Amino acid sequence: MAIEQESVKSTQIDPATFYSERRATERGGLRDFFTRLFRARLAGVGLVIVVIFILSALLAPVIAPDHPTKTNLLNRLKPPSAQNLLGTDDLGRDILSRILYGGQVSLKVGFISVTIAMVVGICLGLVAGYWSGSPLDQIIMRVMDGLLAFPALILALAIVAALGVDREDAVFPKVIYAISIVGVPAYARLTRGQVLSMREREFVLAARTVGAADRRIIWLHIFPNITAPLIVQSSLGIAGAILAEAGLSFLGLSVPPSTPTWGNMLSAGRGYIEIDPWLLIGPGSAVFLAVLGFNFLGDGIRDVLDPRLRNS
C-alpha cells in the first residue's frame, strides 16, 4: 500500500510546474516561429515593411512634418525639397504628411474589414462544412458563389450604392461593410474545405463516439486545427482590402475628400501626371509597398506553418 501511494504521488503533477512548463513551451514555439519566418528572406522583408507602415500610421501625429489638411497656395506644386521631402500638392499641402495620415485610413479599413469578413466567413464555412450536403450548406455556398461571380471592385461599388449615403461622414463605415462582404466568400469556402477534410479524422470520430455535442466538436476539435490557412488568408486579405479601399477612394466613394487617403491623393494628382509626377509617385509607392509587404508576409507565414514546405 505504501509503495502504491508513493507511486501515485510520483505521478501527480504540480499545477505551478505544469503551467510554467506550458508557458515555456509556448514561448519557445513563438520564438521558433519568428526565427523561421525571418529565415525566409522575403517573409522577413514583408514583416519589416508591415511593421514600418503600422508604426508610421500610429506615429503620424508625431513624425509628420506638417498637418495633412494645412493649405498654402503660395507653396503649391513644389517639387521635393528639404522643407517638403515629397513635394506639395495643388493646394500646397505636404505630400509626405498626407501619406502618413492616409496610412491610418488604409490600415484601419484593412484590419477592420478583414476581421469582420473572417468572423462571418469562418462561421458560415464551419456550418456548411460540418453539415455538408444539407439544405443549409447548399444555401450558404450558392450565396457565396453568387458573390464570387462579380469582380471584387464592381461588387464593392454596387454594395456602397445599395447601402446609400446620406452624409459624407457615413461613407467610411459603408466602405468597410462593402469590403467585408466582398471578402466573406474566400473565408467561407476555405473554411468549408478545411472542415470537410477534418471532420472524418480519427479524433473527430472519437469525439462523436463519446457523445460530444456538435458545437463542442466544431469549436474545440475542428476549428483549432484549421487556423493556419486562415491566418495566411487574413494576411493576404488585408492587402486586397487596402487595394479595394484605394480603388474606392480613387473613385470618390470612400472617406470625404478633405481626409487624406492614398486613393484620393492618386485621384487628385492624375491631372498633373505629366508636369508634376511626384503627386502620384508618393501615394502610388505607398499602396505598392503596403500590398507587397502583406503579400510577402502571407507567403512567408504559409511556408512556416505548412509542414510540407517547412524544411525547404
Secondary structure, DSSP 8 states (H G I E B T S, - for coil): -HHHHHHHHHH---HHHHHHHHHHHHHHHHHHHHHHHHHSHHHHHHHHHHHHHHHHHHTHHHH-SS-TT---GGGTT--S-SSSTT-B-TTS-BHHHHHHHHHHHHHHHHHHHHHHHHHHHHHHHHHHHHTTTSHHHHHHHHHHHHHHTS-HHHHHHHHHHHH--SSGGGHHHHHHHHHHHHHHHHHHHHHHHHHHHHTTSHHHHHHHHTT--HHHIIIIIIGGGSHHHHHHHHHHHHHHHHHHHHHHHHTT-SS-TTS--HHHHHHHHGGGTTT-THHHHHHHHHHHHHHHHHHHHHHHHHHHH-HHHH--
